[in-house]
Amino acid sequence: MKAWIIKEANHLSLEAADTPRKTGEVKVKVTLAAISHSDVALYAGRDEKRLPLIPSRIAIGLVSESDEEMGLMKGERVLLTPYYHEHIRTLDVSGYLQDYVVVPREYVIPLPEKVADSSAIFAEQAAMAVATVDQLELKKGEYIAIFGTNPYCLLLAQLADYYHAIPIVIGSDEEELEQAKAMGLCYTINSGKQDVLQRVRDVTGGLLTECTVLEGTGKINPQLALSVSGELGRVCIVGTDAYIGKVNVDLRAVLAKKLKVLGLTDGRGNVPAAVNLLNIGALSVKEIALNYANFDTIDQDFERLKEGVNEFGDLLLCKVD
C-alpha cells in the first residue's frame, strides 16, 4: 500500500502506508481520487500546523476486502465519502490519495451502474447543493441568485431548476457561464460585462430574489449578494473550502431588508441523496470540463498548481492504477 503524504509545505512524498483492516471496516482499491483547492493550498503552506496529511477528500474505488454481513461484493464499485465522524477529510484527518484505503463501512456508498466515475466524484458538491436547498427552504417559483460558476454552483443551479425554482447564475468566467447555458439554465449574468443588479431586476420584474447563494471562494464582490436580495430574502454563504479570504461587507442591507443570513460548510448526510440525483439524471456534470492526472506523477501537478492556487477552483481527477 502506498500513499502520497504532504509532510511539510511544498513537499509531497510517496510512502508505504499499510493499514490493517478491522471488523466493520472495508478495504478499497482506489481508482480515482479528487484533488481540490484546499489540497493544493495545504501543499502551498497555507496551514502547516495540520501537517502531515494525506490529501484528497473524496474518491472512487473497488471493494477489496469486507465483512460478509456488510452486503458488499469484492470488486464492487464504491464512493468514499468526504466525512469521518465529526470530521471532514483533509481538514483534520487524512484523505484518499492512496492506492488502497481502509475505511468504516458507513462511509462507503455502492455506486449505481449508470453513475460514471466522472460524475460520482462530484458527489460532495452535489451533496452541498442538496444541503443548500434544504437550508434555504427553496420553494417552487422562487428566484435564486447563485454567485459563482464552479461545479458546486452549477450543480446547485441544476437542482434549483429540478425543484422548479428559477436559478440566476452570476460569474465572471465566460467559459463556465457557457457551461451553465449548455446545461439548459436560462439566466446567466457576466458580472464583468453586465450590470448585475439591473439584470436581476429585469429577470425578476423588479422584485429581486427570494434566495441568494454566495460561494466563498468566488471572485465576485459579496456586496452584490445583498444588493440582489429582495425584502425578507434568505442568503446562504457557502464555504466548500478551508481557505476563504476575508472580505468587508456593508451589513446595513441585511437590516434594511430584514434578510436571513445562513452559513453552510458541508453536505454531511446528503451524499446518498446526491448519488441518487446523479443516477436519475436530475444532476449532470457532462458539460463540466474535466482535468486528469496520474498517481505516479501527481507531485508534479501539485507543484504546478500551487503557483495559481488562488485561481484553482475545479477538481483535478487523479487516476490510480
C-alpha positions as CSV (number, residue, x, y, z in Angstrom):
1,M,0.0,0.0,0.0
2,K,1.3,3.5,-1.0
3,A,0.1,7.0,0.0
4,W,1.1,10.5,-1.0
5,I,1.7,12.5,2.1
6,I,2.1,16.3,2.5
7,K,4.8,16.2,5.2
8,E,5.6,19.9,5.1
9,A,4.9,22.8,2.8
10,N,5.9,22.2,-0.8
11,H,6.9,18.6,-0.1
12,L,4.7,15.7,-1.2
13,S,6.2,12.3,-0.5
14,L,5.1,8.8,-1.7
15,E,5.4,6.4,1.2
16,A,4.4,3.0,2.4
17,A,1.1,3.0,4.2
18,D,0.0,-0.4,5.4
19,T,-3.2,-0.1,7.5
20,P,-4.7,-3.5,8.6
21,R,-8.4,-3.8,8.2
22,K,-10.5,-4.3,11.3
23,T,-14.0,-5.7,11.7
24,G,-16.5,-3.2,10.5
25,E,-14.1,-1.7,8.0
26,V,-13.7,-2.0,4.2
27,K,-10.5,-2.2,2.3
28,V,-10.9,-0.4,-1.1
29,K,-8.6,-0.2,-4.1
30,V,-8.7,3.4,-5.1
31,T,-9.2,4.1,-8.8
32,L,-9.9,7.8,-8.9
33,A,-9.2,10.5,-6.3
34,A,-10.2,14.1,-6.5
35,I,-7.7,16.9,-5.7
36,S,-9.3,20.2,-4.6
37,H,-8.3,23.8,-4.0
38,S,-7.9,23.0,-0.3
39,D,-5.4,20.2,-1.0
40,V,-3.2,22.5,-3.2
41,A,-3.5,25.3,-0.6
42,L,-2.3,22.9,2.1
43,Y,0.6,21.9,0.0
44,A,1.5,25.5,-0.7
45,G,1.9,26.2,3.0
46,R,-1.4,27.8,4.0
47,D,-1.8,25.8,7.3
48,E,1.3,23.9,8.2
49,K,0.1,23.0,11.7
50,R,-2.3,20.4,10.1
51,L,0.6,18.5,8.5
52,P,1.5,15.7,7.9
53,L,-1.7,14.8,6.0
54,I,-2.8,12.7,3.0
55,P,-4.7,14.8,0.5
56,S,-8.0,14.1,-1.4
57,R,-11.2,14.1,0.5
58,I,-13.4,12.1,-2.0
59,A,-12.6,9.1,-4.2
60,I,-13.9,6.2,-6.2
61,G,-12.7,2.6,-5.8
62,L,-13.3,-1.1,-5.9
63,V,-14.0,-3.2,-2.8
64,S,-11.0,-5.4,-2.0
65,E,-12.0,-6.8,1.4
66,S,-15.0,-6.5,3.7
67,D,-17.1,-8.5,6.2
68,E,-19.7,-10.8,4.8
69,E,-22.6,-9.1,6.6
70,M,-21.7,-5.7,5.0
71,G,-23.5,-6.5,1.8
72,L,-20.6,-5.6,-0.4
73,M,-19.1,-7.8,-3.1
74,K,-15.4,-8.0,-3.9
75,G,-14.7,-5.8,-6.9
76,E,-17.9,-3.7,-6.4
77,R,-17.5,0.0,-7.4
78,V,-18.0,2.4,-4.5
79,L,-17.8,6.0,-3.5
80,L,-15.6,7.0,-0.5
81,T,-17.3,10.0,1.2
82,P,-15.6,13.1,2.5
83,Y,-16.8,12.7,6.1
84,Y,-15.3,10.8,9.0
85,H,-17.4,11.0,12.2
86,E,-17.5,14.8,13.0
87,H,-14.5,15.5,10.7
88,I,-14.1,16.4,7.1
89,R,-11.2,14.6,5.4
90,T,-8.1,16.7,4.7
91,L,-9.2,19.3,7.2
92,D,-8.1,17.3,10.3
93,V,-7.9,13.7,9.2
94,S,-6.1,12.2,6.2
95,G,-7.7,11.7,2.8
96,Y,-7.7,9.2,-0.1
97,L,-4.6,9.8,-2.3
98,Q,-3.5,6.2,-1.8
99,D,-3.6,3.0,-3.8
100,Y,-5.6,1.2,-1.1
101,V,-7.6,2.7,1.9
102,V,-9.3,1.2,4.9
103,V,-12.5,3.0,6.0
104,P,-15.6,2.2,8.2
105,R,-18.5,0.8,6.2
106,E,-20.8,3.8,6.8
107,Y,-18.5,6.0,4.7
108,V,-18.6,3.6,1.7
109,I,-21.5,4.0,-0.8
110,P,-22.1,1.5,-3.6
111,L,-22.5,3.2,-6.9
112,P,-25.3,2.6,-9.4
113,E,-24.2,1.3,-12.8
114,K,-25.5,4.5,-14.5
115,V,-23.3,6.9,-12.4
116,A,-19.9,7.1,-14.1
117,D,-16.8,7.7,-12.0
118,S,-16.5,11.2,-13.6
119,S,-20.0,12.0,-12.2
120,A,-19.7,10.3,-8.8
121,I,-16.5,12.2,-8.0
122,F,-18.7,15.4,-7.8
123,A,-20.9,13.9,-5.1
124,E,-19.6,16.2,-2.4
125,Q,-20.6,19.3,-4.5
126,A,-23.9,17.7,-5.2
127,A,-24.5,17.0,-1.5
128,M,-23.6,20.6,-0.7
129,A,-26.2,21.6,-3.3
130,V,-28.9,19.5,-1.6
131,A,-27.9,20.9,1.8
132,T,-28.1,24.5,0.4
133,V,-31.6,23.9,-1.0
134,D,-32.7,22.5,2.4
135,Q,-31.2,25.3,4.4
136,L,-32.8,28.0,2.2
137,E,-36.1,26.1,2.2
138,L,-36.2,26.9,-1.6
139,K,-39.7,26.9,-3.0
140,K,-41.2,26.3,-6.4
141,G,-41.3,29.5,-8.4
142,E,-38.7,31.4,-6.3
143,Y,-35.8,33.1,-7.8
144,I,-32.3,32.1,-6.6
145,A,-29.2,34.1,-7.4
146,I,-26.1,31.9,-7.4
147,F,-22.8,33.8,-7.3
148,G,-20.2,31.5,-8.7
149,T,-19.7,29.2,-11.6
150,N,-17.6,26.3,-10.2
151,P,-19.1,22.8,-10.2
152,Y,-20.9,23.3,-6.9
153,C,-22.7,26.4,-8.2
154,L,-23.6,24.7,-11.5
155,L,-25.0,21.7,-9.7
156,L,-26.9,23.9,-7.3
157,A,-28.5,25.7,-10.3
158,Q,-29.5,22.4,-11.9
159,L,-31.0,21.3,-8.6
160,A,-33.0,24.5,-8.2
161,D,-34.3,24.1,-11.7
162,Y,-35.2,20.5,-10.9
163,Y,-37.3,21.7,-8.0
164,H,-39.0,24.3,-10.3
165,A,-37.2,27.3,-8.8
166,I,-35.6,29.8,-11.1
167,P,-31.8,30.0,-10.9
168,I,-29.8,33.0,-12.0
169,V,-26.1,32.1,-12.4
170,I,-23.7,35.0,-11.9
171,G,-20.0,34.9,-12.6
172,S,-17.1,36.4,-14.5
173,D,-15.7,33.3,-16.2
174,E,-17.2,33.2,-19.7
175,E,-16.3,29.6,-20.4
176,E,-18.0,28.4,-17.2
177,L,-21.1,30.6,-18.0
178,E,-21.3,28.8,-21.3
179,Q,-21.2,25.5,-19.4
180,A,-24.2,26.8,-17.5
181,K,-26.0,27.6,-20.7
182,A,-25.2,24.2,-22.1
183,M,-26.9,22.7,-19.1
184,G,-30.1,24.4,-20.1
185,L,-30.0,27.1,-17.5
186,C,-31.9,30.1,-18.8
187,Y,-30.4,33.0,-16.9
188,T,-26.7,33.7,-16.7
189,I,-25.0,37.1,-16.0
190,N,-21.4,38.0,-16.7
191,S,-20.5,40.2,-13.8
192,G,-17.6,41.7,-15.7
193,K,-19.7,42.8,-18.6
194,Q,-23.2,43.4,-17.3
195,D,-24.8,45.4,-14.6
196,V,-25.7,42.6,-12.2
197,L,-28.3,44.4,-10.1
198,Q,-30.1,45.8,-13.1
199,R,-30.1,42.5,-14.9
200,V,-31.5,40.7,-11.9
201,R,-34.2,43.4,-11.7
202,D,-35.0,42.7,-15.3
203,V,-35.3,39.0,-14.8
204,T,-37.4,39.2,-11.6
205,G,-39.7,42.0,-12.7
206,G,-38.1,44.3,-10.2
207,L,-38.8,42.1,-7.2
208,L,-35.2,40.8,-6.8
209,T,-34.5,37.3,-5.5
210,E,-36.1,35.4,-2.6
211,C,-32.8,33.4,-2.2
212,T,-29.2,34.2,-2.8
213,V,-26.1,32.0,-2.6
214,L,-22.6,33.3,-2.3
215,E,-19.8,30.7,-2.8
216,G,-17.0,31.8,-0.5
217,T,-14.1,31.2,-2.9
218,G,-15.6,33.2,-5.7
219,K,-14.2,36.4,-7.2
220,I,-17.4,38.5,-7.1
221,N,-17.9,41.4,-4.7
222,P,-20.1,39.8,-1.9
223,Q,-21.9,43.1,-1.5
224,L,-23.8,42.2,-4.7
225,A,-25.3,39.2,-3.0
226,L,-27.0,41.5,-0.5
227,S,-28.0,44.0,-3.3
228,V,-29.9,41.5,-5.4
229,S,-31.7,40.0,-2.4
230,G,-35.3,41.1,-2.0
231,E,-37.2,42.1,1.1
232,L,-37.1,39.2,3.7
233,G,-34.8,37.3,1.4
234,R,-32.7,34.3,2.5
235,V,-28.9,34.5,1.9
236,C,-26.6,31.4,2.2
237,I,-22.8,31.9,2.4
238,V,-21.3,28.5,1.5
239,G,-17.7,27.6,2.3
240,T,-16.8,24.4,0.5
241,D,-13.2,25.1,1.2
242,A,-11.0,25.6,4.2
243,Y,-9.4,28.7,2.8
244,I,-11.7,31.6,2.3
245,G,-10.4,35.2,2.2
246,K,-11.6,38.0,4.5
247,V,-14.0,40.5,3.0
248,N,-15.5,43.8,4.1
249,V,-19.3,44.0,3.7
250,D,-21.7,46.8,4.5
251,L,-24.3,44.9,6.6
252,R,-26.9,47.7,6.5
253,A,-28.7,46.0,3.6
254,V,-29.2,43.0,5.9
255,L,-31.1,45.1,8.4
256,A,-32.9,47.3,5.9
257,K,-34.3,44.3,4.0
258,K,-34.6,42.0,7.1
259,L,-32.5,39.4,5.4
260,K,-31.9,36.0,6.9
261,V,-28.2,35.1,6.5
262,L,-27.1,31.4,6.8
263,G,-23.7,29.7,6.7
264,L,-23.1,26.3,5.3
265,T,-19.8,24.3,5.3
266,D,-20.6,20.8,4.2
267,G,-23.2,18.4,2.8
268,R,-23.0,15.9,5.6
269,G,-25.9,13.4,5.5
270,N,-26.8,14.2,1.9
271,V,-24.3,12.1,-0.1
272,P,-26.7,9.2,-0.7
273,A,-29.3,11.7,-2.0
274,A,-26.7,13.3,-4.2
275,V,-25.7,9.9,-5.7
276,N,-29.4,9.2,-6.4
277,L,-29.9,12.6,-8.1
278,L,-26.9,11.8,-10.4
279,N,-28.3,8.4,-11.1
280,I,-31.8,9.6,-12.2
281,G,-30.2,12.4,-14.3
282,A,-31.5,15.3,-12.2
283,L,-27.9,16.5,-12.0
284,S,-25.3,16.2,-14.7
285,V,-21.6,17.1,-14.9
286,K,-21.1,16.2,-18.6
287,E,-20.8,19.8,-19.6
288,I,-18.1,20.5,-16.9
289,A,-14.5,20.3,-18.3
290,L,-12.6,17.6,-16.6
291,N,-8.8,17.5,-15.9
292,Y,-7.0,14.3,-15.2
293,A,-3.6,13.4,-13.6
294,N,-1.7,10.2,-12.9
295,F,-1.0,8.8,-9.4
296,D,2.7,8.3,-10.0
297,T,3.4,11.9,-11.1
298,I,0.8,13.8,-9.0
299,D,3.6,15.6,-7.1
300,Q,4.4,17.4,-10.3
301,D,0.8,18.6,-10.6
302,F,0.8,19.9,-7.1
303,E,3.9,21.9,-7.8
304,R,2.4,23.3,-10.9
305,L,-1.0,24.2,-9.4
306,K,0.5,25.9,-6.3
307,E,1.6,28.8,-8.5
308,G,-2.0,29.6,-9.3
309,V,-3.6,28.3,-6.1
310,N,-5.9,31.4,-5.8
311,E,-7.2,30.7,-9.3
312,F,-7.7,26.9,-8.9
313,G,-11.4,26.2,-8.3
314,D,-12.2,23.0,-10.0
315,L,-11.2,19.4,-9.3
316,L,-8.2,17.6,-10.6
317,L,-9.0,13.9,-11.0
318,C,-6.1,11.6,-10.2
319,K,-6.2,8.1,-11.8
320,V,-4.8,5.5,-9.5
321,D,-3.6,2.3,-11.3
